[in-house]
Amino acid sequence: MIQTGTFDELLTISSSFNYLLEDIHQQEKEKFTHRMNIRRRQSIKPLTSIEDENEDGFLIDTENFETIEKGSVKWNIYISYLQEGVHVIFGIFILIFIFGFRQTTSIIYSWWLAKWSDDENYRYRHQNNCTKIINQQINIIHSMNNTEWNEYRNSRFYFYCG
């Protein structure tokens, strides 16, 4: 350690500290300039010919010239843009399909449980004169003996599990 002090004191007293700050500032400026040059080169298309003749007939060095195209965008650019975007659209479509399949499965799952629960209620519900059974399936369930009922219920359970 050469010197100690606050930032302002070191700026006024130490020339080596000033040199260090200037050096750091210069390096950051060079890095920024280098990054900007790279970006500029990527966005501007260079001419392919090295020498060209201008309107007056003089040869000019076009190696250092760059052009920026203005005007309408060609259709092949749109097509390539869409082709690259199809991968994203396909991914979104797959996600929507998976979500829809999951929701459909959940709805069927809930419906099946409700139907199974209703069958249990129909089986053990007491019928009286006020009860009017219209549905043929309910009559079949209610008229089953215990063995038939157990087989019917087990088949429903196995279908639900598998």
ROSE-4610 file (N, C-alpha, C; in Angstrom, 1 decimal, always signed):
// ROSE-4610
residu = [M/M/M/I/I/I/Q/Q/Q/T/T/T/G/G/G/T/T/T/F/F/F/D/D/D/E/E/E/L/L/L/L/L/L/T/T/T/I/I/I/S/S/S/S/S/S/S/S/S/F/F/F/N/N/N/Y/Y/Y/L/L/L/L/L/L/E/E/E/D/D/D/I/I/I/H/H/H/Q/Q/Q/Q/Q/Q/E/E/E/K/K/K/E/E/E/K/K/K/F/F/F/T/T/T/H/H/H/R/R/R/M/M/M/N/N/N/I/I/I/R/R/R/R/R/R/R/R/R/Q/Q/Q/S/S/S/I/I/I/K/K/K/P/P/P/L/L/L/T/T/T/S/S/S/I/I/I/E/E/E/D/D/D/E/E/E/N/N/N/E/E/E/D/D/D/G/G/G/F/F/F/L/L/L/I/I/I/D/D/D/T/T/T/E/E/E/N/N/N/F/F/F/E/E/E/T/T/T/I/I/I/E/E/E/K/K/K/G/G/G/S/S/S/V/V/V/K/K/K/W/W/W/N/N/N/I/I/I/Y/Y/Y/I/I/I/S/S/S/Y/Y/Y/L/L/L/Q/Q/Q/E/E/E/G/G/G/V/V/V/H/H/H/V/V/V/I/I/I/F/F/F/G/G/G/I/I/I/F/F/F/I/I/I/L/L/L/I/I/I/F/F/F/I/I/I/F/F/F/G/G/G/F/F/F/R/R/R/Q/Q/Q/T/T/T/T/T/T/S/S/S/I/I/I/I/I/I/Y/Y/Y/S/S/S/W/W/W/W/W/W/L/L/L/A/A/A/K/K/K/W/W/W/S/S/S/D/D/D/D/D/D/E/E/E/N/N/N/Y/Y/Y/R/R/R/Y/Y/Y/R/R/R/H/H/H/Q/Q/Q/N/N/N/N/N/N/C/C/C/T/T/T/K/K/K/I/I/I/I/I/I/N/N/N/Q/Q/Q/Q/Q/Q/I/I/I/N/N/N/I/I/I/I/I/I/H/H/H/S/S/S/M/M/M/N/N/N/N/N/N/T/T/T/E/E/E/W/W/W/N/N/N/E/E/E/Y/Y/Y/R/R/R/N/N/N/S/S/S/R/R/R/F/F/F/Y/Y/Y/F/F/F/Y/Y/Y/C/C/C/G/G/G]
num = [1/1/1/2/2/2/3/3/3/4/4/4/5/5/5/6/6/6/7/7/7/8/8/8/9/9/9/10/10/10/11/11/11/12/12/12/13/13/13/14/14/14/15/15/15/16/16/16/17/17/17/18/18/18/19/19/19/20/20/20/21/21/21/22/22/22/23/23/23/24/24/24/25/25/25/26/26/26/27/27/27/28/28/28/29/29/29/30/30/30/31/31/31/32/32/32/33/33/33/34/34/34/35/35/35/36/36/36/37/37/37/38/38/38/39/39/39/40/40/40/41/41/41/42/42/42/43/43/43/44/44/44/45/45/45/46/46/46/47/47/47/48/48/48/49/49/49/50/50/50/51/51/51/52/52/52/53/53/53/54/54/54/55/55/55/56/56/56/57/57/57/58/58/58/59/59/59/60/60/60/61/61/61/62/62/62/63/63/63/64/64/64/65/65/65/66/66/66/67/67/67/68/68/68/69/69/69/70/70/70/71/71/71/72/72/72/73/73/73/74/74/74/75/75/75/76/76/76/77/77/77/78/78/78/79/79/79/80/80/80/81/81/81/82/82/82/83/83/83/84/84/84/85/85/85/86/86/86/87/87/87/88/88/88/89/89/89/90/90/90/91/91/91/92/92/92/93/93/93/94/94/94/95/95/95/96/96/96/97/97/97/98/98/98/99/99/99/100/100/100/101/101/101/102/102/102/103/103/103/104/104/104/105/105/105/106/106/106/107/107/107/108/108/108/109/109/109/110/110/110/111/111/111/112/112/112/113/113/113/114/114/114/115/115/115/116/116/116/117/117/117/118/118/118/119/119/119/120/120/120/121/121/121/122/122/122/123/123/123/124/124/124/125/125/125/126/126/126/127/127/127/128/128/128/129/129/129/130/130/130/131/131/131/132/132/132/133/133/133/134/134/134/135/135/135/136/136/136/137/137/137/138/138/138/139/139/139/140/140/140/141/141/141/142/142/142/143/143/143/144/144/144/145/145/145/146/146/146/147/147/147/148/148/148/149/149/149/150/150/150/151/151/151/152/152/152/153/153/153/154/154/154/155/155/155/156/156/156/157/157/157/158/158/158/159/159/159/160/160/160/161/161/161/162/162/162]
x = [+0.9/+0.0/+0.9/+0.6/+1.5/+0.9/-0.4/-1.0/-2.4/-2.9/-4.2/-4.9/-6.2/-7.0/-8.3/-9.1/-10.4/-10.2/-11.3/-11.2/-10.7/-11.3/-10.9/-9.5/-9.0/-7.6/-6.6/-7.0/-6.1/-6.1/-7.2/-7.2/-6.2/-6.2/-5.4/-3.9/-3.7/-2.3/-1.5/-2.2/-1.5/-1.6/-0.5/-0.5/-0.7/-0.2/-0.4/-1.8/-2.6/-4.0/-4.7/-4.4/-5.0/-4.7/-3.5/-3.1/-3.9/-4.1/-4.8/-6.3/-6.9/-8.3/-8.4/-7.5/-7.5/-7.3/-6.5/-6.2/-7.5/-8.2/-9.4/-10.5/-10.6/-11.6/-11.3/-10.0/-9.6/-10.0/-9.7/-10.0/-11.5/-12.3/-13.8/-14.3/-13.7/-14.1/-13.7/-12.5/-12.1/-13.0/-13.4/-14.3/-15.7/-16.2/-17.5/-17.4/-16.3/-16.1/-16.0/-15.3/-15.2/-16.5/-17.3/-18.7/-19.6/-19.5/-20.3/-19.9/-18.6/-18.1/-18.6/-18.5/-19.0/-20.5/-21.3/-22.7/-23.0/-22.2/-22.4/-22.0/-20.9/-20.5/-21.6/-22.3/-23.3/-24.5/-24.8/-26.1/-25.9/-24.7/-24.5/-23.8/-24.3/-23.7/-22.6/-21.4/-20.3/-20.5/-20.0/-20.1/-19.1/-19.4/-18.5/-17.4/-17.5/-16.5/-15.4/-14.2/-13.1/-13.0/-13.0/-12.9/-14.1/-14.6/-15.7/-15.5/-16.2/-16.0/-17.3/-17.0/-18.2/-18.6/-19.6/-20.2/-19.2/-18.2/-17.2/-16.1/-16.1/-15.2/-13.9/-13.9/-12.8/-13.0/-11.8/-11.9/-11.9/-12.8/-12.8/-12.7/-12.1/-11.9/-13.2/-13.9/-15.1/-15.0/-13.7/-13.5/-14.0/-13.9/-14.2/-15.7/-16.4/-17.7/-18.7/-19.7/-20.8/-22.1/-23.1/-24.4/-25.4/-26.5/-27.6/-28.8/-29.5/-30.6/-31.8/-32.5/-33.8/-34.8/-36.1/-37.1/-37.9/-38.6/-39.4/-38.6/-39.2/-38.5/-39.0/-38.0/-38.4/-39.1/-39.9/-40.8/-40.0/-38.8/-38.1/-37.6/-37.5/-37.2/-38.4/-39.6/-40.8/-40.9/-40.7/-40.8/-39.8/-38.6/-37.6/-37.9/-38.5/-38.9/-40.0/-41.0/-42.1/-41.6/-40.7/-40.2/-39.5/-38.8/-38.1/-39.1/-40.2/-41.2/-42.1/-42.2/-43.0/-42.6/-41.4/-40.9/-41.6/-41.6/-42.2/-43.7/-44.4/-45.8/-46.1/-45.3/-45.5/-45.4/-44.4/-44.2/-45.4/-46.0/-47.1/-48.3/-48.5/-49.6/-49.5/-48.3/-48.1/-48.5/-48.1/-48.5/-50.0/-50.6/-52.1/-52.8/-52.2/-52.8/-52.7/-51.5/-51.3/-52.2/-52.3/-53.2/-54.7/-55.1/-56.5/-56.7/-55.7/-55.8/-56.0/-55.2/-55.2/-56.6/-57.1/-58.4/-59.5/-59.4/-60.4/-60.4/-59.2/-59.1/-59.6/-59.4/-59.9/-61.4/-62.0/-63.5/-64.1/-63.5/-64.0/-63.8/-62.7/-62.4/-63.5/-63.9/-64.9/-66.3/-66.6/-67.8/-67.9/-66.9/-66.9/-67.1/-66.4/-66.6/-68.1/-68.6/-70.0/-71.0/-70.7/-71.6/-71.4/-70.2/-70.0/-70.7/-70.6/-71.2/-72.8/-73.3/-74.7/-75.2/-74.4/-74.7/-74.9/-73.9/-74.0/-75.3/-75.7/-76.9/-78.1/-78.1/-79.3/-79.4/-78.3/-78.3/-78.9/-78.6/-79.0/-80.1/-80.7/-81.8/-83.1/-83.8/-85.1/-86.2/-86.8/-87.9/-89.2/-90.0/-91.3/-92.3/-93.6/-94.6/-94.4/-93.7/-93.4/-92.3/-91.5/-90.3/-90.7/-90.4/-90.7/-89.4/-89.0/-87.8/-88.1/-87.5/-87.7/-86.6/-85.4/-84.3/-84.1/-83.9/-83.8/-82.5/-81.4/-80.2/-80.3/-81.1/-81.4/-82.1/-83.1/-83.9/-83.0/-82.0/-81.1/-80.2/-79.7/-78.8/-79.5/-80.7/-81.5/-81.9/-82.1/-82.6/-81.4/-80.2/-79.1/-79.0/-78.5/-78.2/-76.8/-76.4/-75.1/-73.9/-73.9/-72.8/-72.7/-73.9/-73.9/-73.4/-73.9/-73.6/-72.0/-71.5/-70.0/-69.2/-69.6/-69.0/-69.1/-70.3/-70.5/-69.7/-69.7/-68.9/-67.4/-66.9/-65.5/-65.1/-66.0/-65.6/-65.5/-66.4/-66.3/-65.0/-64.7/-63.4/-62.2/-62.2/-61.0/-60.9/-62.1/-62.0/-61.5/-61.9/-61.5/-60.0/-59.5/-58.0/-57.2/-57.7/-56.8/-57.0]
y = [-1.2/+0.0/+1.2/+2.1/+3.3/+4.5/+4.8/+5.9/+5.5/+6.2/+6.1/+7.4/+7.4/+8.6/+8.4/+9.5/+9.5/+9.6/+9.4/+9.4/+10.8/+11.9/+13.2/+13.5/+13.1/+13.3/+12.6/+11.4/+10.6/+11.3/+11.8/+12.5/+13.7/+14.4/+15.7/+15.3/+14.4/+14.1/+13.1/+12.0/+10.9/+11.0/+11.1/+11.1/+9.6/+8.7/+7.2/+6.8/+7.3/+7.0/+7.6/+8.9/+9.5/+8.7/+8.2/+7.4/+6.1/+5.5/+4.2/+4.5/+5.5/+5.8/+6.1/+6.9/+7.2/+5.9/+5.0/+3.7/+2.9/+2.8/+2.0/+2.6/+3.9/+4.6/+4.4/+4.4/+4.2/+2.8/+1.8/+0.4/+0.2/+0.8/+0.7/+1.3/+2.4/+3.1/+2.3/+1.6/+0.8/-0.4/-1.0/-2.2/-1.8/-0.6/-0.1/+0.1/+0.8/+1.1/-0.2/-1.2/-2.5/-3.2/-3.2/-3.8/-3.1/-1.8/-1.0/-1.3/-1.5/-1.8/-3.2/-4.1/-5.5/-5.4/-4.7/-4.6/-3.9/-2.9/-2.2/-3.1/-3.9/-4.8/-5.9/-6.3/-7.3/-6.8/-5.5/-5.0/-4.3/-4.1/-3.5/-4.5/-4.6/-5.6/-4.9/-5.5/-5.0/-5.3/-4.4/-4.7/-5.8/-6.6/-7.7/-7.3/-6.3/-5.9/-5.0/-5.2/-4.4/-3.1/-3.0/-1.7/-1.5/-0.3/-0.1/+1.3/+1.5/+2.8/+3.6/+4.9/+5.8/+6.4/+7.3/+8.0/+8.7/+9.3/+10.1/+9.2/+7.9/+7.1/+6.8/+7.4/+7.2/+5.9/+5.2/+4.0/+4.4/+3.7/+4.0/+2.7/+2.8/+1.6/+1.4/+0.3/+0.1/-1.0/-1.3/-2.3/-1.7/-0.5/+0.1/+0.7/+0.6/+1.1/+0.1/+0.6/-0.3/+0.2/-0.7/-0.2/-0.6/+0.1/-0.2/-0.2/-1.3/-1.5/-0.8/-0.1/+0.5/+0.1/+0.1/-0.3/-1.4/-2.2/-3.2/-4.5/-5.3/-6.6/-7.6/-8.5/-9.5/-10.6/-11.3/-12.4/-13.5/-13.8/-14.9/-14.7/-13.4/-13.0/-13.3/-13.0/-13.3/-14.8/-15.5/-17.0/-17.6/-17.2/-17.7/-17.4/-16.2/-15.7/-16.6/-16.9/-17.8/-19.2/-19.7/-21.0/-21.2/-20.2/-20.2/-20.1/-19.3/-19.1/-20.3/-21.2/-22.4/-23.2/-23.3/-24.1/-23.6/-22.3/-21.7/-22.0/-21.8/-22.0/-23.5/-24.4/-25.8/-26.1/-25.5/-25.7/-25.2/-24.1/-23.5/-24.4/-24.9/-25.9/-27.1/-27.7/-28.9/-28.6/-27.5/-27.1/-27.0/-26.3/-26.2/-27.6/-28.4/-29.8/-30.6/-30.5/-31.2/-30.7/-29.4/-28.8/-29.2/-29.2/-29.6/-31.1/-31.9/-33.4/-33.6/-32.8/-33.0/-32.5/-31.4/-31.0/-31.9/-32.5/-33.5/-34.7/-35.2/-36.3/-36.0/-34.9/-34.5/-34.5/-33.9/-33.9/-35.3/-36.2/-37.5/-38.3/-38.0/-38.6/-38.2/-36.9/-36.5/-37.0/-37.1/-37.7/-39.1/-39.9/-41.3/-41.5/-40.7/-40.9/-40.6/-39.5/-39.2/-40.3/-40.9/-42.0/-43.2/-43.5/-44.6/-44.4/-43.2/-42.9/-43.0/-42.5/-42.6/-44.1/-44.9/-46.4/-46.9/-46.5/-47.0/-46.5/-45.2/-44.7/-45.4/-45.7/-46.4/-47.8/-48.4/-49.8/-49.9/-48.9/-49.0/-48.1/-47.4/-46.5/-47.3/-46.9/-47.6/-47.1/-48.0/-47.5/-47.6/-46.6/-46.6/-46.2/-46.0/-45.7/-44.3/-43.4/-42.1/-42.1/-43.1/-43.1/-43.7/-43.0/-43.4/-43.6/-44.8/-45.1/-45.2/-44.3/-44.2/-44.9/-44.7/-45.1/-46.7/-47.3/-48.8/-49.2/-48.4/-48.8/-48.8/-47.9/-47.8/-49.1/-49.5/-50.7/-51.9/-52.0/-53.1/-53.2/-52.0/-52.0/-52.3/-51.9/-52.1/-53.6/-54.2/-55.6/-56.7/-56.2/-57.2/-57.8/-59.1/-59.7/-59.3/-59.7/-59.2/-59.7/-60.9/-61.3/-60.5/-60.4/-59.6/-58.1/-57.6/-56.2/-56.1/-57.0/-57.0/-57.1/-57.9/-58.0/-56.7/-56.2/-54.9/-53.8/-53.7/-52.6/-52.8/-54.1/-54.3/-54.0/-54.4/-54.1/-52.5/-51.8/-50.3/-49.8/-50.4/-50.0/-50.3/-51.5/-51.9/-51.0/-50.7/-49.8/-48.4/-47.9/-46.6/-46.6/-47.7/-47.8/-48.0/-48.6/-49.0/-48.1]
z = [+0.0/+0.0/+0.0/-0.9/-1.1/-0.3/-0.4/+0.3/+0.8/+1.8/+2.3/+2.3/+2.3/+2.4/+1.7/+1.7/+1.0/-0.5/-1.2/-2.7/-3.1/-2.6/-3.0/-2.6/-1.5/-1.1/-2.0/-2.4/-3.3/-4.6/-5.1/-6.4/-6.4/-5.3/-5.3/-5.0/-4.2/-3.7/-4.7/-5.1/-5.7/-7.2/-7.9/-9.4/-9.9/-9.2/-9.6/-9.5/-8.5/-8.4/-9.5/-9.9/-11.1/-12.4/-12.5/-13.7/-13.7/-12.6/-12.5/-12.9/-12.4/-12.8/-14.3/-14.8/-16.3/-17.1/-16.6/-17.3/-17.3/-16.2/-16.1/-17.0/-17.0/-17.8/-19.3/-19.7/-21.1/-21.5/-20.6/-20.9/-21.1/-20.3/-20.4/-21.7/-22.0/-23.3/-24.5/-24.5/-25.6/-25.7/-24.6/-24.6/-25.2/-24.8/-25.3/-26.8/-27.2/-28.7/-29.5/-28.9/-29.6/-29.7/-28.7/-28.7/-29.7/-29.8/-30.7/-32.2/-32.4/-33.8/-34.2/-33.3/-33.6/-34.0/-33.2/-33.5/-34.8/-35.1/-36.4/-37.5/-37.4/-38.5/-38.7/-37.6/-37.8/-38.4/-38.3/-38.8/-40.2/-40.6/-41.9/-42.8/-44.1/-45.0/-45.8/-45.9/-46.7/-48.2/-49.0/-50.5/-50.8/-51.9/-52.2/-53.1/-53.9/-54.9/-54.1/-54.5/-53.9/-54.5/-55.9/-56.5/-57.5/-57.6/-58.5/-59.2/-60.2/-61.0/-60.7/-60.3/-60.0/-61.3/-61.2/-62.4/-63.2/-62.6/-63.4/-64.0/-63.8/-64.4/-63.5/-62.3/-61.4/-60.6/-60.5/-59.6/-58.2/-57.4/-56.0/-55.2/-54.1/-53.3/-52.4/-52.8/-52.1/-50.9/-50.7/-49.6/-48.3/-48.0/-46.8/-46.8/-47.9/-48.0/-47.4/-46.8/-46.3/-46.8/-47.0/-47.4/-46.4/-46.4/-45.6/-46.6/-46.6/-47.6/-47.0/-47.9/-47.5/-48.5/-48.0/-48.9/-48.3/-49.2/-48.8/-48.5/-47.6/-47.3/-48.3/-48.7/-49.7/-49.0/-49.8/-49.3/-48.7/-49.2/-48.7/-47.2/-46.9/-45.5/-44.6/-45.1/-44.3/-44.1/-45.2/-45.2/-44.2/-44.2/-43.3/-41.8/-41.7/-40.3/-39.8/-40.7/-40.2/-40.0/-40.8/-40.6/-39.3/-38.9/-37.6/-36.5/-36.7/-35.7/-35.5/-36.5/-36.5/-35.3/-35.0/-33.8/-32.5/-32.4/-31.2/-31.2/-32.3/-32.4/-32.2/-32.7/-32.4/-31.0/-30.3/-28.8/-28.1/-28.4/-27.8/-28.0/-29.3/-29.6/-28.7/-28.6/-27.8/-26.3/-25.8/-24.4/-24.3/-25.2/-25.2/-25.3/-26.1/-26.3/-25.0/-24.4/-23.1/-22.0/-21.9/-20.9/-21.2/-22.5/-22.8/-22.5/-22.8/-22.5/-21.0/-20.2/-18.8/-18.2/-18.8/-18.3/-18.7/-19.9/-20.3/-19.5/-19.2/-18.3/-16.9/-16.4/-15.1/-15.1/-16.2/-16.3/-16.3/-17.1/-17.2/-15.9/-15.2/-13.9/-12.9/-12.9/-12.0/-12.3/-13.6/-14.1/-13.7/-13.8/-13.5/-12.0/-11.2/-9.8/-9.4/-10.0/-9.7/-10.1/-11.2/-11.7/-10.8/-10.4/-9.5/-8.2/-7.6/-6.4/-6.5/-7.6/-7.9/-7.9/-8.5/-8.5/-7.1/-6.2/-4.9/-4.2/-4.5/-3.9/-4.5/-5.8/-6.3/-5.8/-5.5/-5.0/-3.6/-2.7/-1.3/-1.0/-1.9/-1.7/-1.4/-0.5/-0.2/-1.1/-1.7/-2.6/-1.8/-2.0/-1.4/-2.5/-2.1/-3.1/-3.7/-3.1/-3.6/-4.6/-4.6/-5.4/-6.8/-7.8/-9.2/-9.9/-10.2/-10.9/-12.4/-13.1/-14.6/-15.3/-14.9/-15.7/-15.6/-16.7/-16.8/-16.1/-16.2/-15.5/-14.0/-13.5/-12.0/-11.6/-12.4/-12.1/-12.1/-13.0/-13.1/-11.9/-11.5/-10.3/-9.1/-8.9/-7.7/-7.6/-8.7/-8.7/-8.6/-8.6/-8.6/-7.2/-7.2/-5.9/-5.5/-4.3/-3.8/-4.6/-5.2/-6.0/-7.3/-7.9/-9.2/-8.9/-7.8/-7.5/-7.2/-6.5/-6.2/-7.5/-8.4/-9.7/-10.5/-10.5/-11.3/-10.7/-9.4/-8.7/-8.9/-8.8/-9.0/-10.5/-11.4/-12.8/-13.0/-12.4/-12.5/-11.8/-10.7/-10.0/-10.9/-11.5/-12.3/-13.5/-14.1/-15.3/-14.8/-13.7/-13.2/-12.9/-12.3/-12.0/-13.2/-14.2/-15.4/-16.5]
